[in-house]
């Protein structure tokens, strides 16, 4: 997860293959945000976050655009890639949304996705 976060901090979407994440133990974890990062068609890449046509990924707190009419959903992952309750505020902004996410910077990742249909 630290690698995923470090790449996001530089505006890079990290991809991995062939790695194992033990499900339990001291170094245990899950693939959390890695399972939700694609498809990603870049629209805007910034330090710590990226907006794609299909989703937004961030490892920094802030208010981010969600340029779609449908209400988004926010997934939050801890430093081990495990999902936890998201601390997010969704506000309507015309035909789009503003998503405010509070993260423990450098330790958590949020993924904003289209809401359930």
N, CA, C and O atoms as a Tinker XYZ file with bonds, in Angstrom:
   468  protein
     1  N      0.814000   -1.193000    0.000000    73     2
     2  CA     0.000000    0.000000    0.000000    64     1     3
     3  C      0.858000    1.257000    0.000000    63     2     4     5
     4  O      0.492000    2.266000   -0.604000    81     3
     5  N      1.993000    1.196000    0.674000    73     3     6
     6  CA     2.864000    2.371000    0.671000    64     5     7
     7  C      3.318000    2.692000   -0.752000    63     6     8     9
     8  O      3.470000    3.862000   -1.102000    81     7
     9  N      3.533000    1.679000   -1.562000    73     7    10
    10  CA     3.936000    1.898000   -2.953000    64     9    11
    11  C      2.792000    2.542000   -3.739000    63    10    12    13
    12  O      3.018000    3.463000   -4.524000    81    11
    13  N      1.580000    2.062000   -3.532000    73    11    14
    14  CA     0.405000    2.645000   -4.196000    64    13    15
    15  C      0.291000    4.120000   -3.820000    63    14    16    17
    16  O      0.081000    4.972000   -4.683000    81    15
    17  N      0.431000    4.416000   -2.526000    73    15    18
    18  CA     0.321000    5.789000   -2.032000    64    17    19
    19  C      1.450000    6.666000   -2.561000    63    18    20    21
    20  O      1.212000    7.796000   -2.988000    81    19
    21  N      2.674000    6.152000   -2.535000    73    19    22
    22  CA     3.817000    6.934000   -3.028000    64    21    23
    23  C      3.627000    7.295000   -4.504000    63    22    24    25
    24  O      3.923000    8.420000   -4.906000    81    23
    25  N      3.144000    6.365000   -5.301000    73    23    26
    26  CA     2.913000    6.658000   -6.714000    64    25    27
    27  C      1.825000    7.723000   -6.882000    63    26    28    29
    28  O      1.976000    8.649000   -7.679000    81    27
    29  N      0.732000    7.588000   -6.130000    73    27    30
    30  CA    -0.328000    8.599000   -6.211000    64    29    31
    31  C      0.193000    9.979000   -5.833000    63    30    32    33
    32  O     -0.221000   10.981000   -6.417000    81    31
    33  N      1.094000   10.037000   -4.868000    73    31    34
    34  CA     1.641000   11.333000   -4.448000    64    33    35
    35  C      2.347000   12.039000   -5.597000    63    34    36    37
    36  O      2.446000   13.266000   -5.606000    81    35
    37  N      2.840000   11.266000   -6.570000    73    35    38
    38  CA     3.510000   11.838000   -7.736000    64    37    39
    39  C      2.612000   11.854000   -8.971000    63    38    40    41
    40  O      3.090000   12.093000  -10.080000    81    39
    41  N      1.309000   11.600000   -8.785000    73    39    42
    42  CA     0.377000   11.651000   -9.907000    64    41    43
    43  C      0.464000   10.449000  -10.824000    63    42    44    45
    44  O      0.140000   10.541000  -12.009000    81    43
    45  N      0.905000    9.309000  -10.276000    73    43    46
    46  CA     1.063000    8.093000  -11.073000    64    45    47
    47  C      0.099000    7.032000  -10.552000    63    46    48    49
    48  O     -0.025000    6.836000   -9.343000    81    47
    49  N     -0.578000    6.353000  -11.465000    73    47    50
    50  CA    -1.464000    5.260000  -11.086000    64    49    51
    51  C     -0.661000    3.971000  -11.108000    63    50    52    53
    52  O     -0.231000    3.515000  -12.167000    81    51
    53  N     -0.463000    3.391000   -9.945000    73    51    54
    54  CA     0.368000    2.197000   -9.783000    64    53    55
    55  C     -0.357000    0.947000  -10.264000    63    54    56    57
    56  O     -1.554000    0.786000  -10.029000    81    55
    57  N      0.369000    0.072000  -10.930000    73    55    58
    58  CA    -0.161000   -1.221000  -11.341000    64    57    59
    59  C      0.822000   -2.290000  -10.903000    63    58    60    61
    60  O      2.035000   -2.104000  -11.006000    81    59
    61  N      0.317000   -3.387000  -10.425000    73    59    62
    62  CA     1.198000   -4.487000  -10.006000    64    61    63
    63  C      0.661000   -5.783000  -10.578000    63    62    64    65
    64  O     -0.494000   -5.871000  -10.993000    81    63
    65  N      1.514000   -6.775000  -10.591000    73    63    66
    66  CA     1.116000   -8.105000  -11.029000    64    65    67
    67  C      2.075000   -9.103000  -10.395000    63    66    68    69
    68  O      3.246000   -8.807000  -10.161000    81    67
    69  N      1.558000  -10.270000  -10.130000    73    67    70
    70  CA     2.400000  -11.338000   -9.607000    64    69    71
    71  C      2.858000  -11.154000   -8.172000    63    70    72    73
    72  O      3.832000  -11.784000   -7.762000    81    71
    73  N      2.192000  -10.314000   -7.397000    73    71    74
    74  CA     2.591000  -10.148000   -6.010000    64    73    75
    75  C      1.578000  -10.833000   -5.102000    63    74    76    77
    76  O      0.407000  -10.971000   -5.454000    81    75
    77  N      2.031000  -11.250000   -3.957000    73    75    78
    78  CA     1.162000  -11.889000   -2.982000    64    77    79
    79  C      1.029000  -11.001000   -1.765000    63    78    80    81
    80  O      2.011000  -10.434000   -1.285000    81    79
    81  N     -0.184000  -10.884000   -1.272000    73    79    82
    82  CA    -0.453000  -10.145000   -0.050000    64    81    83
    83  C     -1.040000  -11.143000    0.933000    63    82    84    85
    84  O     -2.176000  -11.579000    0.750000    81    83
    85  N     -0.298000  -11.518000    1.975000    73    83    86
    86  CA    -0.847000  -12.495000    2.915000    64    85    87
    87  C     -2.104000  -11.937000    3.578000    63    86    88    89
    88  O     -2.118000  -10.776000    3.987000    81    87
    89  N     -3.164000  -12.747000    3.691000    73    87    90
    90  CA    -4.418000  -12.248000    4.237000    64    89    91
    91  C     -4.392000  -11.990000    5.745000    63    90    92    93
    92  O     -5.235000  -11.255000    6.259000    81    91
    93  N     -3.440000  -12.583000    6.452000    73    91    94
    94  CA    -3.411000  -12.422000    7.907000    64    93    95
    95  C     -1.963000  -12.271000    8.380000    63    94    96    97
    96  O     -1.022000  -12.399000    7.596000    81    95
    97  N     -1.809000  -12.003000    9.650000    73    95    98
    98  CA    -0.476000  -11.874000   10.224000    64    97    99
    99  C     -0.005000  -10.433000   10.260000    63    98   100   101
   100  O     -0.727000   -9.517000    9.869000    81    99
   101  N      1.219000  -10.247000   10.736000    73    99   102
   102  CA     1.781000   -8.904000   10.912000    64   101   103
   103  C      1.790000   -8.097000    9.616000    63   102   104   105
   104  O      1.519000   -6.896000    9.635000    81   103
   105  N      2.094000   -8.733000    8.506000    73   103   106
   106  CA     2.137000   -8.038000    7.219000    64   105   107
   107  C      0.912000   -8.349000    6.354000    63   106   108   109
   108  O      0.924000   -8.126000    5.143000    81   107
   109  N     -0.125000   -8.856000    6.979000    73   107   110
   110  CA    -1.340000   -9.219000    6.255000    64   109   111
   111  C     -2.083000   -8.015000    5.731000    63   110   112   113
   112  O     -1.948000   -6.908000    6.252000    81   111
   113  N     -2.864000   -8.237000    4.701000    73   111   114
   114  CA    -3.650000   -7.164000    4.117000    64   113   115
   115  C     -4.479000   -7.662000    2.962000    63   114   116   117
   116  O     -4.593000   -8.863000    2.719000    81   115
   117  N     -5.049000   -6.725000    2.263000    73   115   118
   118  CA    -5.868000   -7.035000    1.099000    64   117   119
   119  C     -5.464000   -6.109000   -0.042000    63   118   120   121
   120  O     -4.657000   -5.198000    0.143000    81   119
   121  N     -6.026000   -6.343000   -1.208000    73   119   122
   122  CA    -5.692000   -5.534000   -2.374000    64   121   123
   123  C     -6.574000   -4.304000   -2.524000    63   122   124   125
   124  O     -6.403000   -3.523000   -3.460000    81   123
   125  N     -7.519000   -4.130000   -1.599000    73   123   126
   126  CA    -8.407000   -2.976000   -1.522000    64   125   127
   127  C     -8.469000   -2.078000   -2.734000    63   126   128   129
   128  O     -9.155000   -2.397000   -3.705000    81   127
   129  N     -7.757000   -0.948000   -2.698000    73   127   130
   130  CA    -7.886000    0.011000   -3.806000    64   129   131
   131  C     -7.360000   -0.522000   -5.129000    63   130   132   133
   132  O     -7.768000   -0.045000   -6.187000    81   131
   133  N     -6.458000   -1.506000   -5.091000    73   131   134
   134  CA    -5.956000   -2.076000   -6.343000    64   133   135
   135  C     -7.070000   -2.778000   -7.104000    63   134   136   137
   136  O     -7.050000   -2.829000   -8.333000    81   135
   137  N     -8.037000   -3.316000   -6.377000    73   135   138
   138  CA    -9.168000   -3.986000   -7.018000    64   137   139
   139  C    -10.161000   -2.997000   -7.628000    63   138   140   141
   140  O    -11.048000   -3.403000   -8.380000    81   139
   141  N    -10.027000   -1.721000   -7.320000    73   139   142
   142  CA   -10.989000   -0.713000   -7.779000    64   141   143
   143  C    -10.345000    0.399000   -8.613000    63   142   144   145
   144  O    -10.965000    1.444000   -8.808000    81   143
   145  N     -9.147000    0.206000   -9.099000    73   143   146
   146  CA    -8.447000    1.302000   -9.783000    64   145   147
   147  C     -8.678000    1.349000  -11.285000    63   146   148   149
   148  O     -8.384000    2.373000  -11.901000    81   147
   149  N     -9.182000    0.309000  -11.896000    73   147   150
   150  CA    -9.408000    0.277000  -13.335000    64   149   151
   151  C    -10.853000   -0.052000  -13.644000    63   150   152   153
   152  O    -11.486000   -0.723000  -12.828000    81   151
   153  N    -11.418000    0.368000  -14.757000    73   151   154
   154  CA   -10.772000    1.187000  -15.775000    64   153   155
   155  C    -10.551000    2.609000  -15.274000    63   154   156   157
   156  O    -11.277000    3.106000  -14.414000    81   155
   157  N     -9.542000    3.240000  -15.828000    73   155   158
   158  CA    -9.196000    4.611000  -15.462000    64   157   159
   159  C     -8.720000    5.332000  -16.709000    63   158   160   161
   160  O     -7.596000    5.131000  -17.169000    81   159
   161  N     -9.592000    6.178000  -17.252000    73   159   162
   162  CA    -9.245000    7.013000  -18.400000    64   161   163
   163  C     -8.919000    8.393000  -17.842000    63   162   164   165
   164  O     -9.827000    9.109000  -17.420000    81   163
   165  N     -7.625000    8.790000  -17.829000    73   163   166
   166  CA    -7.219000   10.031000  -17.157000    64   165   167
   167  C     -7.915000   11.277000  -17.690000    63   166   168   169
   168  O     -8.025000   11.494000  -18.897000    81   167
   169  N     -8.382000   12.088000  -16.742000    73   167   170
   170  CA    -8.944000   13.403000  -17.042000    64   169   171
   171  C     -8.067000   14.465000  -16.392000    63   170   172   173
   172  O     -7.770000   15.495000  -16.997000    81   171
   173  N     -7.661000   14.206000  -15.164000    73   171   174
   174  CA    -6.854000   15.169000  -14.405000    64   173   175
   175  C     -5.967000   14.396000  -13.426000    63   174   176   177
   176  O     -6.457000   13.587000  -12.637000    81   175
   177  N     -4.655000   14.654000  -13.486000    73   175   178
   178  CA    -3.708000   14.027000  -12.568000    64   177   179
   179  C     -3.035000   15.112000  -11.748000    63   178   180   181
   180  O     -2.468000   16.057000  -12.298000    81   179
   181  N     -3.101000   14.975000  -10.445000    73   179   182
   182  CA    -2.534000   15.959000   -9.527000    64   181   183
   183  C     -1.675000   15.255000   -8.494000    63   182   184   185
   184  O     -1.667000   14.028000   -8.401000    81   183
   185  N     -0.951000   16.054000   -7.720000    73   183   186
   186  CA    -0.153000   15.492000   -6.640000    64   185   187
   187  C     -1.086000   14.887000   -5.588000    63   186   188   189
   188  O     -1.803000   15.614000   -4.901000    81   187
   189  N     -1.075000   13.578000   -5.466000    73   187   190
   190  CA    -1.871000   12.898000   -4.458000    64   189   191
   191  C     -3.208000   12.364000   -4.926000    63   190   192   193
   192  O     -3.849000   11.600000   -4.204000    81   191
   193  N     -3.651000   12.750000   -6.132000    73   191   194
   194  CA    -4.934000   12.252000   -6.606000    64   193   195
   195  C     -5.037000   12.303000   -8.119000    63   194   196   197
   196  O     -4.319000   13.038000   -8.797000    81   195
   197  N     -5.954000   11.495000   -8.619000    73   195   198
   198  CA    -6.202000   11.478000  -10.045000    64   197   199
   199  C     -7.678000   11.268000  -10.326000    63   198   200   201
   200  O     -8.337000   10.441000   -9.695000    81   199
   201  N     -8.185000   12.027000  -11.282000    73   199   202
   202  CA    -9.573000   11.900000  -11.712000    64   201   203
   203  C     -9.585000   11.219000  -13.069000    63   202   204   205
   204  O     -8.934000   11.666000  -14.013000    81   203
   205  N    -10.327000   10.143000  -13.150000    73   203   206
   206  CA   -10.534000    9.463000  -14.416000    64   205   207
   207  C    -11.990000    9.617000  -14.821000    63   206   208   209
   208  O    -12.816000   10.052000  -14.019000    81   207
   209  N    -12.307000    9.265000  -16.049000    73   207   210
   210  CA   -13.702000    9.323000  -16.478000    64   209   211
   211  C    -14.564000    8.406000  -15.617000    63   210   212   213
   212  O    -15.740000    8.693000  -15.392000    81   211
   213  N    -13.989000    7.304000  -15.133000    73   211   214
   214  CA   -14.754000    6.283000  -14.426000    64   213   215
   215  C    -14.642000    6.348000  -12.903000    63   214   216   217
   216  O    -15.488000    5.789000  -12.204000    81   215
   217  N    -13.629000    7.011000  -12.385000    73   215   218
   218  CA   -13.393000    7.019000  -10.938000    64   217   219
   219  C    -12.368000    8.066000  -10.547000    63   218   220   221
   220  O    -11.690000    8.642000  -11.398000    81   219
   221  N    -12.265000    8.302000   -9.261000    73   219   222
   222  CA   -11.270000    9.209000   -8.702000    64   221   223
   223  C    -10.523000    8.444000   -7.622000    63   222   224   225
   224  O    -11.141000    7.749000   -6.815000    81   223
   225  N     -9.207000    8.562000   -7.598000    73   223   226
   226  CA    -8.391000    7.944000   -6.557000    64   225   227
   227  C     -7.604000    9.031000   -5.850000    63   226   228   229
   228  O     -7.080000    9.939000   -6.496000    81   227
   229  N     -7.514000    8.950000   -4.522000    73   227   230
   230  CA    -6.758000    9.942000   -3.770000    64   229   231
   231  C     -6.114000    9.325000   -2.539000    63   230   232   233
   232  O     -6.640000    8.386000   -1.943000    81   231
   233  N     -4.968000    9.872000   -2.176000    73   231   234
   234  CA    -4.305000    9.500000   -0.920000    64   233   235
   235  C     -4.111000   10.742000   -0.059000    63   234   236   237
   236  O     -3.381000   10.705000    0.931000    81   235
   237  N     -4.759000   11.839000   -0.432000    73   235   238
   238  CA    -4.698000   13.079000    0.342000    64   237   239
   239  C     -6.111000   13.568000    0.617000    63   238   240   241
   240  O     -7.027000   13.334000   -0.172000    81   239
   241  N     -6.276000   14.241000    1.733000    73   239   242
   242  CA    -7.568000   14.835000    2.077000    64   241   243
   243  C     -7.851000   16.023000    1.166000    63   242   244   245
   244  O     -6.923000   16.673000    0.682000    81   243
   245  N     -9.116000   16.304000    0.933000    73   243   246
   246  CA    -9.466000   17.469000    0.136000    64   245   247
   247  C    -10.871000   17.376000   -0.402000    63   246   248   249
   248  O    -11.609000   16.434000   -0.112000    81   247
   249  N    -11.228000   18.373000   -1.193000    73   247   250
   250  CA   -12.509000   18.402000   -1.882000    64   249   251
   251  C    -12.232000   18.207000   -3.360000    63   250   252   253
   252  O    -11.429000   18.927000   -3.954000    81   251
   253  N    -12.900000   17.230000   -3.947000    73   251   254
   254  CA   -12.607000   16.811000   -5.313000    64   253   255
   255  C    -13.858000   16.878000   -6.178000    63   254   256   257
   256  O    -14.974000   16.732000   -5.680000    81   255
   257  N    -13.665000   17.101000   -7.482000    73   255   258
   258  CA   -14.821000   17.144000   -8.381000    64   257   259
   259  C    -15.289000   15.737000   -8.733000    63   258   260   261
   260  O    -14.476000   14.825000   -8.880000    81   259
   261  N    -16.578000   15.568000   -8.865000    73   259   262
   262  CA   -17.163000   14.351000   -9.428000    64   261   263
   263  C    -18.117000   14.821000  -10.518000    63   262   264   265
   264  O    -19.273000   15.143000  -10.242000    81   263
   265  N    -17.627000   14.862000  -11.771000    73   263   266
   266  CA   -18.373000   15.508000  -12.862000    64   265   267
   267  C    -19.465000   14.641000  -13.488000    63   266   268   269
   268  O    -19.582000   14.566000  -14.711000    81   267
   269  N    -20.254000   13.997000  -12.652000    73   267   270
   270  CA   -21.337000   13.147000  -13.137000    64   269   271
   271  C    -22.613000   13.509000  -12.393000    63   270   272   273
   272  O    -22.562000   13.980000  -11.257000    81   271
   273  N    -23.754000   13.290000  -13.029000    73   271   274
   274  CA   -25.040000   13.640000  -12.418000    64   273   275
   275  C    -25.418000   12.697000  -11.277000    63   274   276   277
   276  O    -26.020000   13.123000  -10.291000    81   275
   277  N    -25.066000   11.416000  -11.408000    73   275   278
   278  CA   -25.432000   10.435000  -10.389000    64   277   279
   279  C    -24.549000   10.586000   -9.151000    63   278   280   281
   280  O    -23.352000   10.856000   -9.253000    81   279
   281  N    -25.158000   10.408000   -7.989000    73   279   282
   282  CA   -24.420000   10.510000   -6.731000    64   281   283
   283  C    -23.341000    9.429000   -6.648000    63   282   284   285
   284  O    -23.616000    8.257000   -6.905000    81   283
   285  N    -22.121000    9.817000   -6.292000    73   283   286
   286  CA   -21.034000    8.839000   -6.204000    64   285   287
   287  C    -21.058000    8.081000   -4.876000    63   286   288   289
   288  O    -21.795000    8.434000   -3.956000    81   287
   289  N    -20.243000    7.043000   -4.799000    73   287   290
   290  CA   -19.996000    6.355000   -3.533000    64   289   291
   291  C    -18.497000    6.414000   -3.270000    63   290   292   293
   292  O    -17.698000    6.468000   -4.205000    81   291
   293  N    -18.121000    6.402000   -2.009000    73   291   294
   294  CA   -16.720000    6.541000   -1.619000    64   293   295
   295  C    -16.298000    5.300000   -0.852000    63   294   296   297
   296  O    -16.949000    4.901000    0.114000    81   295
   297  N    -15.195000    4.688000   -1.293000    73   295   298
   298  CA   -14.599000    3.559000   -0.594000    64   297   299
   299  C    -13.307000    4.041000    0.044000    63   298   300   301
   300  O    -12.540000    4.765000   -0.590000    81   299
   301  N    -13.054000    3.656000    1.276000    73   299   302
   302  CA   -11.844000    4.060000    1.993000    64   301   303
   303  C    -11.082000    2.813000    2.402000    63   302   304   305
   304  O    -11.669000    1.836000    2.868000    81   303
   305  N     -9.748000    2.858000    2.220000    73   303   306
   306  CA    -8.902000    1.713000    2.528000    64   305   307
   307  C     -7.764000    2.143000    3.445000    63   306   308   309
   308  O     -7.181000    3.214000    3.274000    81   307
   309  N     -7.459000    1.291000    4.420000    73   307   310
   310  CA    -6.384000    1.603000    5.364000    64   309   311
   311  C     -5.022000    1.251000    4.767000    63   310   312   313
   312  O     -4.927000    0.879000    3.597000    81   311
   313  N     -3.975000    1.371000    5.572000    73   311   314
   314  CA    -2.605000    1.165000    5.107000    64   313   315
   315  C     -2.322000   -0.280000    4.720000    63   314   316   317
   316  O     -1.274000   -0.562000    4.140000    81   315
   317  N     -3.219000   -1.190000    5.022000    73   315   318
   318  CA    -3.085000   -2.604000    4.646000    64   317   319
   319  C     -4.030000   -2.984000    3.509000    63   318   320   321
   320  O     -4.123000   -4.152000    3.132000    81   319
   321  N     -4.731000   -1.986000    2.966000    73   319   322
   322  CA    -5.632000   -2.247000    1.859000    64   321   323
   323  C     -6.985000   -2.769000    2.278000    63   322   324   325
   324  O     -7.764000   -3.220000    1.438000    81   323
   325  N     -7.277000   -2.716000    3.555000    73   323   326
   326  CA    -8.569000   -3.199000    4.057000    64   325   327
   327  C     -9.582000   -2.062000    4.044000    63   326   328   329
   328  O     -9.280000   -0.938000    4.444000    81   327
   329  N    -10.796000   -2.374000    3.576000    73   327   330
   330  CA   -11.836000   -1.349000    3.525000    64   329   331
   331  C    -12.315000   -1.003000    4.927000    63   330   332   333
   332  O    -12.423000   -1.865000    5.800000    81   331
   333  N    -12.599000    0.281000    5.120000    73   331   334
   334  CA   -13.122000    0.765000    6.390000    64   333   335
   335  C    -14.165000    1.832000    6.095000    63   334   336   337
   336  O    -14.249000    2.294000    4.957000    81   335
   337  N    -14.964000    2.243000    7.077000    73   335   338
   338  CA   -15.973000    3.272000    6.827000    64   337   339
   339  C    -15.336000    4.573000    6.327000    63   338   340   341
   340  O    -14.330000    5.031000    6.870000    81   339
   341  N    -15.925000    5.148000    5.304000    73   339   342
   342  CA   -15.385000    6.367000    4.698000    64   341   343
   343  C    -15.877000    7.605000    5.435000    63   342   344   345
   344  O    -17.049000    7.699000    5.801000    81   343
   345  N    -14.970000    8.552000    5.648000    73   343   346
   346  CA   -15.314000    9.860000    6.205000    64   345   347
   347  C    -15.387000   10.818000    5.023000    63   346   348   349
   348  O    -14.399000   11.461000    4.670000    81   347
   349  N    -16.567000   10.906000    4.415000    73   347   350
   350  CA   -16.717000   11.708000    3.200000    64   349   351
   351  C    -18.019000   12.496000    3.243000    63   350   352   353
   352  O    -19.013000   12.069000    3.831000    81   351
   353  N    -17.980000   13.656000    2.605000    73   351   354
   354  CA   -19.166000   14.502000    2.477000    64   353   355
   355  C    -19.436000   14.686000    0.996000    63   354   356   357
   356  O    -18.535000   15.042000    0.236000    81   355
   357  N    -20.674000   14.445000    0.581000    73   355   358
   358  CA   -21.081000   14.603000   -0.809000    64   357   359
   359  C    -21.998000   15.808000   -0.910000    63   358   360   361
   360  O    -22.993000   15.905000   -0.192000    81   359
   361  N    -21.653000   16.740000   -1.821000    73   359   362
   362  CA   -22.470000   17.945000   -2.024000    64   361   363
   363  C    -22.781000   18.099000   -3.506000    63   362   364   365
   364  O    -21.903000   17.972000   -4.359000    81   363
   365  N    -24.026000   18.372000   -3.787000    73   363   366
   366  CA   -24.455000   18.639000   -5.160000    64   365   367
   367  C    -23.850000   19.954000   -5.609000    63   366   368   369
   368  O    -23.810000   20.914000   -4.840000    81   367
   369  N    -23.372000   20.009000   -6.860000    73   367   370
   370  CA   -22.779000   21.216000   -7.421000    64   369   371
   371  C    -23.278000   21.341000   -8.859000    63   370   372   373
   372  O    -22.580000   20.964000   -9.800000    81   371
   373  N    -24.484000   21.872000   -9.022000    73   371   374
   374  CA   -25.098000   21.944000  -10.351000    64   373   375
   375  C    -25.433000   20.550000  -10.837000    63   374   376   377
   376  O    -26.164000   19.814000  -10.175000    81   375
   377  N    -24.896000   20.184000  -11.999000    73   375   378
   378  CA   -25.115000   18.843000  -12.549000    64   377   379
   379  C    -24.043000   17.859000  -12.107000    63   378   380   381
   380  O    -24.010000   16.725000  -12.582000    81   379
   381  N    -23.176000   18.277000  -11.210000    73   379   382
   382  CA   -22.071000   17.437000  -10.750000    64   381   383
   383  C    -22.090000   17.354000   -9.218000    63   382   384   385
   384  O    -23.078000   17.715000   -8.578000    81   383
   385  N    -20.995000   16.877000   -8.650000    73   383   386
   386  CA   -20.865000   16.719000   -7.202000    64   385   387
   387  C    -19.514000   17.221000   -6.742000    63   386   388   389
   388  O    -18.570000   17.286000   -7.530000    81   387
   389  N    -19.416000   17.569000   -5.498000    73   387   390
   390  CA   -18.162000   17.857000   -4.807000    64   389   391
   391  C    -18.045000   16.809000   -3.709000    63   390   392   393
   392  O    -18.968000   16.625000   -2.915000    81   391
   393  N    -16.916000   16.129000   -3.668000    73   391   394
   394  CA   -16.684000   15.072000   -2.692000    64   393   395
   395  C    -15.554000   15.516000   -1.777000    63   394   396   397
   396  O    -14.427000   15.721000   -2.228000    81   395
   397  N    -15.851000   15.664000   -0.502000    73   395   398
   398  CA   -14.834000   16.022000    0.482000    64   397   399
   399  C    -14.469000   14.762000    1.258000    63   398   400   401
   400  O    -15.321000   14.116000    1.868000    81   399
   401  N    -13.194000   14.434000    1.218000    73   399   402
   402  CA   -12.696000   13.223000    1.853000    64   401   403
   403  C    -11.644000   13.603000    2.886000    63   402   404   405
   404  O    -10.761000   14.417000    2.617000    81   403
   405  N    -11.748000   13.011000    4.062000    73   403   406
   406  CA   -10.749000   13.213000    5.112000    64   405   407
   407  C     -9.978000   11.914000    5.282000    63   406   408   409
   408  O    -10.548000   10.882000    5.637000    81   407
   409  N     -8.676000   11.975000    5.026000    73   407   410
   410  CA    -7.812000   10.799000    5.100000    64   409   411
   411  C     -6.675000   11.040000    6.082000    63   410   412   413
   412  O     -6.320000   12.178000    6.387000    81   411
   413  N     -6.125000    9.959000    6.556000    73   411   414
   414  CA    -4.851000   10.043000    7.265000    64   413   415
   415  C     -3.803000   10.021000    6.150000    63   414   416   417
   416  O     -3.433000    8.959000    5.648000    81   415
   417  N     -3.329000   11.225000    5.771000    73   415   418
   418  CA    -2.424000   11.352000    4.631000    64   417   419
   419  C     -1.232000   10.400000    4.757000    63   418   420   421
   420  O     -0.664000   10.220000    5.835000    81   419
   421  N     -0.876000    9.800000    3.625000    73   419   422
   422  CA     0.199000    8.827000    3.492000    64   421   423
   423  C     -0.160000    7.454000    4.057000    63   422   424   425
   424  O      0.659000    6.538000    3.992000    81   423
   425  N     -1.382000    7.285000    4.617000    73   423   426
   426  CA    -1.736000    5.999000    5.231000    64   425   427
   427  C     -3.061000    5.439000    4.735000    63   426   428   429
   428  O     -3.372000    4.278000    5.003000    81   427
   429  N     -3.841000    6.227000    4.025000    73   427   430
   430  CA    -5.137000    5.764000    3.550000    64   429   431
   431  C     -5.342000    6.165000    2.098000    63   430   432   433
   432  O     -4.743000    7.124000    1.611000    81   431
   433  N     -6.197000    5.417000    1.418000    73   431   434
   434  CA    -6.540000    5.690000    0.014000    64   433   435
   435  C     -8.056000    5.665000   -0.108000    63   434   436   437
   436  O     -8.714000    4.782000    0.443000    81   435
   437  N     -8.608000    6.627000   -0.827000    73   435   438
   438  CA   -10.044000    6.633000   -1.114000    64   437   439
   439  C    -10.241000    6.480000   -2.623000    63   438   440   441
   440  O     -9.465000    6.988000   -3.432000    81   439
   441  N    -11.302000    5.765000   -2.962000    73   439   442
   442  CA   -11.702000    5.587000   -4.347000    64   441   443
   443  C    -13.145000    6.057000   -4.455000    63   442   444   445
   444  O    -14.020000    5.574000   -3.736000    81   443
   445  N    -13.388000    7.009000   -5.365000    73   443   446
   446  CA   -14.743000    7.512000   -5.605000    64   445   447
   447  C    -15.219000    6.862000   -6.899000    63   446   448   449
   448  O    -14.564000    6.928000   -7.940000    81   447
   449  N    -16.386000    6.230000   -6.789000    73   447   450
   450  CA   -16.949000    5.462000   -7.910000    64   449   451
   451  C    -18.375000    5.915000   -8.189000    63   450   452   453
   452  O    -18.997000    6.580000   -7.361000    81   451
   453  N    -18.894000    5.548000   -9.368000    73   451   454
   454  CA   -20.314000    5.811000   -9.608000    64   453   455
   455  C    -21.140000    5.096000   -8.546000    63   454   456   457
   456  O    -20.800000    3.993000   -8.116000    81   455
   457  N    -22.237000    5.741000   -8.125000    73   455   458
   458  CA   -23.125000    5.125000   -7.146000    64   457   459
   459  C    -23.787000    3.883000   -7.693000    63   458   460   461
   460  O    -23.712000    3.595000   -8.888000    81   459
   461  N    -24.431000    3.154000   -6.812000    73   459   462
   462  CA   -25.150000    1.948000   -7.224000    64   461   463
   463  C    -26.276000    2.334000   -8.156000    63   462   464   465
   464  O    -26.944000    3.346000   -7.943000    81   463
   465  N    -26.489000    1.546000   -9.174000    73   463   466
   466  CA   -27.564000    1.818000  -10.122000    64   465   467
   467  C    -28.709000    0.850000   -9.933000    63   466   468
   468  O    -29.708000    0.929000  -10.648000    81   467
